[in-house]
Each structure stands twice: as structure tokens, then as C-alpha cells.
Amino acid sequence: MACVLYHFPFHPASRAARLALGEARIEWTDVVVKPWEPNAPTQTLNPSGMPPVLEVSERGRPLVLCELHAIMGWVEDGVKGALLLPADAAERAEARRLIGWFERRFTDDVDAVLLHERVEKPLLKLGSPDAQALREGRVSLRHHLGVLDDLLQTRDWLAGRRLSQADLIAAAHLSIHDYFGEVAWGSWPSLKTWYMKLKSRPCFRPLLGDRFNGVAAAACYADLDF
């Protein structure tokens, strides 16, 4: 089985796809794309033009999986038993609730502000970050970190007793903000313990090598014992 993953390193869904493939121990060829460019491969592979896109060849049959849900569903369908969605119905429902929360609330409240200022503006040459927008985005980020920390005070993983898609998606988002030094981990001890466990998993190691042109990673970004 041959796999090619088209992704952008500082895109949360792309990071989540890499984590899911790594957790399932699926080997893939890595193709970094710039989705805002008209000649990006994702412009022809995916109607939305966005990464991640996974090209798979199974028994000579080509398959193009567009965006995160399709990729994670394919990963889950390819294993016996539960891999990234818990077998327990309540935990599975909680994992899906948290996935939806990240896709809507966290993306709208935090990513749309902070990642626009820290990632999109430099890449698209839209000028310097706006100080007021950064302040507002950081307030929203702190609120969401508090919610996650509260959950993890009584749980091993976000949805309950075992690692799920919700953990990988949350880590994909938070790891980008961590790169830019936006997460004060000392203020969120339960969340920090959870993140340390994730950073120590083999699937996470490739993300720690990502670098954003012109911006050095925060001092603790690649440190497993921070």
C-alpha cells in the first residue's frame, strides 16, 4: 500500500492527519504544499483546494481522501477494533463532541485570530501582526486552555480513559500555538501533563522538527521534558 500525504506543516488539520497516520504506524510519502498558491497540488486534488489530502493505492486501486475526517475515517476503518475512537459509547460521543468544539469554537475564537496574525499574514505578505487582535486572541486562547485543563483534572485523556481523535486534533491545534510561544504551560498543570504524554509518543516527533520561516520555535517547543 502506497500513501502520499499533501499537507502544510502549520495547518492544524494537516498536523492532525500526520498524527493519526503516525499513531496507526502507516508509512507515507511527505509532500508539503502551499495551498494559497494557484499551482498547489491540492487545487486539483481537492475541490476546496485545502490540505490535508491523502493519496492511497490499495491493490492497484487509487483512492484520494480529501481533508481530515476522510483521512481519520480511513485510518480507523483499516484496523481491527478501536484505534482512535474509543469502544465505550460514552467516551466515543465525548470524543466527537470535543472534535466538533475544536473545529468550530476553537477555530473561530482562537485560530482565526492568532494563526491569521502569526501564520497567514507573513505568508501572504499582509503586513505586521495587529497588537489588538493578538490580545483578543490570547484572551480566547486562555479561556479554552482553562476548559481543557478542567477536563484533564479528572481524565487520563480528553475524552476519558484512552487516547482518541480528540487528543490528536487538540494537540495539532495547540502545538502550533506552542511553537509561537503562546501557551503558558505552567498555568495549566493538568493540560501540561497531557501534552507531555503526547509529545513523547513516536507519532509526534516529526512535528517537533517543523520550522516556520523567519520565526524561531519557542524554547520548549521540541523539549519533551518542559
C-alpha positions as CSV (number, residue, x, y, z in Angstrom):
1,M,0.0,0.0,0.0
2,A,1.5,3.4,-1.1
3,C,0.4,6.6,0.6
4,V,1.2,10.2,-0.3
5,L,0.2,12.9,2.2
6,Y,-0.2,16.5,0.9
7,H,-0.1,18.9,3.9
8,F,1.1,22.2,5.2
9,P,3.1,22.0,8.4
10,F,1.4,24.9,10.2
11,H,-2.1,23.9,9.4
12,P,-4.0,22.2,12.3
13,A,-5.9,19.6,10.2
14,S,-2.7,18.7,8.4
15,R,-0.9,18.2,11.7
16,A,-3.8,16.0,12.9
17,A,-3.6,13.9,9.8
18,R,0.1,13.3,10.4
19,L,-0.5,12.4,14.0
20,A,-3.2,9.9,13.0
21,L,-1.1,8.2,10.4
22,G,1.8,8.0,12.7
23,E,-0.3,6.6,15.6
24,A,-1.6,3.9,13.2
25,R,2.0,3.3,12.0
26,I,1.2,3.9,8.4
27,E,4.1,4.9,6.3
28,W,3.6,7.7,3.8
29,T,5.5,10.0,1.5
30,D,5.5,13.5,2.6
31,V,4.6,16.4,0.2
32,V,4.5,19.9,1.7
33,V,2.1,22.2,-0.2
34,K,1.3,25.9,-0.1
35,P,-2.4,25.9,-0.5
36,W,-2.7,29.6,-1.2
37,E,-0.6,29.2,-4.5
38,P,-2.7,28.5,-7.6
39,N,-0.4,25.7,-8.7
40,A,-0.6,23.8,-5.4
41,P,-1.4,20.1,-6.0
42,T,-4.3,20.3,-3.6
43,Q,-6.0,22.8,-6.0
44,T,-6.7,19.8,-8.4
45,L,-6.9,17.0,-5.8
46,N,-9.5,18.6,-3.5
47,P,-12.5,20.7,-4.6
48,S,-11.8,23.1,-1.7
49,G,-8.1,23.3,-2.6
50,M,-7.2,22.7,1.0
51,P,-4.9,20.2,2.7
52,P,-4.6,17.6,4.0
53,V,-5.1,15.2,1.1
54,L,-4.0,11.6,1.2
55,E,-3.5,9.6,-2.0
56,V,-3.7,5.9,-1.4
57,S,-3.1,2.9,-3.7
58,E,-4.7,-0.3,-2.4
59,R,-4.3,-3.4,-4.5
60,G,-3.7,-1.1,-7.5
61,R,-6.9,0.9,-6.9
62,P,-6.3,4.7,-6.4
63,L,-8.1,6.5,-3.7
64,V,-8.0,10.2,-2.9
65,L,-9.0,11.2,0.6
66,C,-9.8,14.9,1.0
67,E,-9.4,16.6,4.3
68,L,-9.1,15.4,7.9
69,H,-12.4,13.5,8.5
70,A,-11.9,11.3,5.4
71,I,-8.3,10.5,6.4
72,M,-9.1,9.7,10.0
73,G,-12.1,7.6,9.0
74,W,-9.9,5.6,6.6
75,V,-7.3,5.1,9.3
76,E,-10.0,3.9,11.8
77,D,-11.6,1.6,9.2
78,G,-8.3,0.0,8.4
79,V,-7.6,-1.5,11.9
80,K,-9.3,-4.2,13.9
81,G,-11.1,-2.9,16.9
82,A,-10.9,0.7,18.1
83,L,-7.8,2.7,17.5
84,L,-8.6,6.4,17.7
85,L,-12.3,6.3,18.6
86,P,-13.0,4.6,22.0
87,A,-15.1,1.4,22.1
88,D,-17.0,2.8,25.0
89,A,-20.1,4.6,23.6
90,A,-20.0,7.5,26.1
91,E,-16.3,8.2,25.5
92,R,-16.8,7.9,21.8
93,A,-19.6,10.5,22.0
94,E,-17.4,12.8,24.1
95,A,-14.5,12.5,21.6
96,R,-16.9,13.6,18.8
97,R,-18.2,16.5,20.9
98,L,-14.6,17.7,21.5
99,I,-13.7,17.3,17.9
100,G,-16.7,19.5,16.9
101,W,-15.7,22.0,19.6
102,F,-12.2,22.4,18.2
103,E,-13.5,22.6,14.6
104,R,-15.9,25.3,15.4
105,R,-15.3,27.2,18.7
106,F,-11.5,26.9,19.0
107,T,-11.0,27.5,15.3
108,D,-13.3,30.6,15.2
109,D,-12.2,32.0,18.6
110,V,-8.5,31.3,18.6
111,D,-7.1,30.1,15.3
112,A,-8.9,32.6,13.1
113,V,-7.3,35.3,15.1
114,L,-3.8,34.2,16.3
115,L,-2.9,32.0,13.3
116,H,-4.1,34.7,11.0
117,E,-1.8,37.1,12.7
118,R,1.2,34.8,13.2
119,V,1.0,32.5,10.1
120,E,-1.3,33.8,7.4
121,K,-0.1,37.5,7.4
122,P,3.6,36.7,7.0
123,L,2.9,34.1,4.3
124,L,0.6,36.3,2.3
125,K,2.6,39.5,3.0
126,L,-0.4,41.2,4.6
127,G,1.7,43.3,7.0
128,S,2.7,43.1,10.6
129,P,0.5,41.4,13.3
130,D,-2.1,43.6,14.8
131,A,-1.5,44.1,18.6
132,Q,-5.2,44.4,19.5
133,A,-6.1,41.3,17.6
134,L,-3.2,39.4,19.3
135,R,-4.5,40.5,22.7
136,E,-8.0,39.3,21.9
137,G,-6.8,36.0,20.5
138,R,-4.8,35.4,23.6
139,V,-7.7,36.0,25.9
140,S,-9.8,33.5,23.9
141,L,-6.9,31.0,24.0
142,R,-6.6,31.2,27.8
143,H,-10.3,30.6,28.1
144,H,-10.1,27.4,26.0
145,L,-7.0,26.2,27.8
146,G,-8.8,26.6,31.1
147,V,-11.7,24.4,29.8
148,L,-9.2,21.7,28.7
149,D,-7.3,21.8,32.0
150,D,-10.5,21.4,33.9
151,L,-11.4,18.3,31.9
152,L,-8.0,16.7,32.3
153,Q,-8.0,17.1,36.1
154,T,-10.3,14.0,36.2
155,R,-9.4,12.2,33.0
156,D,-6.4,10.4,31.6
157,W,-7.1,11.7,28.1
158,L,-9.6,14.4,26.8
159,A,-12.5,12.0,26.2
160,G,-11.8,9.7,29.1
161,R,-9.6,6.7,29.7
162,R,-7.9,6.3,26.4
163,L,-6.3,8.3,23.6
164,S,-8.7,9.4,20.9
165,Q,-9.0,11.5,17.8
166,A,-9.9,14.4,20.1
167,D,-6.5,14.3,21.7
168,L,-4.7,14.3,18.3
169,I,-6.8,17.2,17.0
170,A,-6.4,19.2,20.1
171,A,-2.6,18.6,20.1
172,A,-2.5,19.6,16.4
173,H,-4.0,23.0,17.2
174,L,-2.1,23.6,20.4
175,S,1.2,22.6,19.1
176,I,1.2,25.4,16.5
177,H,0.4,28.0,19.3
178,D,3.1,26.3,21.3
179,Y,5.6,26.9,18.5
180,F,4.9,30.6,18.7
181,G,5.2,30.7,22.5
182,E,1.5,31.4,23.1
183,V,0.9,28.7,25.7
184,A,2.0,29.4,29.3
185,W,2.0,25.7,30.3
186,G,2.9,26.4,33.9
187,S,-0.6,27.9,34.3
188,W,-2.3,24.7,33.2
189,P,-0.7,21.8,35.1
190,S,-3.1,19.1,34.1
191,L,-3.0,20.2,30.4
192,K,0.8,20.3,30.6
193,T,0.9,16.7,31.8
194,W,-1.4,15.6,29.0
195,Y,0.7,17.5,26.4
196,M,3.9,15.9,27.7
197,K,2.5,12.5,27.2
198,L,1.5,13.3,23.7
199,K,4.9,14.8,22.8
200,S,6.6,11.7,24.0
201,R,4.7,9.4,21.5
202,P,6.5,8.5,18.3
203,C,3.8,10.0,16.1
204,F,4.6,13.4,17.5
205,R,8.3,13.5,16.8
206,P,8.1,14.7,13.1
207,L,6.1,17.8,14.2
208,L,8.8,18.8,16.6
209,G,11.1,19.3,13.6
210,D,8.8,21.7,11.8
211,R,10.1,25.3,11.4
212,F,8.3,28.5,10.3
213,N,10.5,30.7,8.1
214,G,11.7,33.7,9.9
215,V,10.3,32.7,13.3
216,A,12.3,30.6,15.8
217,A,10.4,28.0,17.7
218,A,9.7,28.7,21.4
219,A,12.4,27.4,23.7
220,C,10.3,24.5,25.0
221,Y,8.7,23.5,21.6
222,A,10.9,20.5,21.0
223,D,11.7,19.7,24.6
224,L,9.9,16.6,25.8
225,D,10.6,17.4,29.5
226,F,9.5,21.0,29.8
